[in-house]
Amino acid sequence: MTDRYAVIGNPVAHSKSPQIHAAFAQETGEDIEYGRLLAPLEGFSDAVKQFRAAGGRGLNVTVPFKEEAYRLATLHSERARIAEAVNTLRFDAGALYGDNTDGAGLVRDIRDNLGVAIAGRRILLLGAGGAARGVIAPLLAEDPKDLTIANRTLERAEALERHFAPRVRASAYAALSGSRFDIVVNATSASLAGALPPLPRVVFAAGSLAYDMMYGRGLTPFLEWARGQGAGLTADGLGMLIEQAAESFFVWRGIRPRTATVLASLRAA
């Protein structure tokens, strides 16, 4: 029988994950089907249980459910435990296994696809939700000069500062004025609503990378703003999506598909 997987979130209609995993299945010969699952904001757990009961084998988890997915999982990978957020669920006999492939996907996209070194760089991470939590440890493993987390609610950023002490610093957005960063990663969902994080006008160092985890047709509002503020390079999250999807595919199927052809195809489209 064909094994069923899906991406679960709210919203989820925009997700390109079904196309990506269909391409991976074709490349690897794995017999899977992959769809989208819109979960009510107050009904994530029930939606997961229903999908599993109907024969589903696993889920990718997107905004805003990654921290809830961590709490729902009964068994965690080391990277999920560090992040306290889950973006990949695998339904094992007697266990709900939670992993986090976001950080691996982000690092591979920045370092390998974009050719931007992370080591020795000053990084600014915008947001303190599940998307941000999943990428902090992999970014730190690349040995940046420093990593600052900014969030509308300072207390949430400070909680991450304590969790990853002493290697990260929390900041309110207004307190960033006068600071310059080599890599600025937008891990908020603001772009989905056509909005911007409340950043000071100048945070980009010369030749800096502005990276938005969201993606869409053309530049996201954050990337358009960043380009006007002097960012040297802009990139949306499509490459990260494909790289983390390949890692999720490996978690589910034990095979890691190649990503370059899929990335080129979706960029062209």
Secondary structure, DSSP 8 states (H G I E B T S, - for coil): --EEEEEEESS-TT--HHHHHHHHHHHHT--EEEEEEE--TT-HHHHHHHHHHTTEEEEEE-TT-HHHHHHH-SEE-HHHHHHT--SEEEEETTEEEEE--HHHHHHHIIIIIS----TT-EEEEE--SHHHHHHHHHHHHT--SEEEEE-SSHHHHHHHHHHTTTSEEEE-SGGGTT--EEEEEE-SSGGGGT------S--EEEEEEEEES---SS--HHHHHHHHTT-SEEE-THHHHHHHHHHHHHHHHS-----HHHHHHHHH-
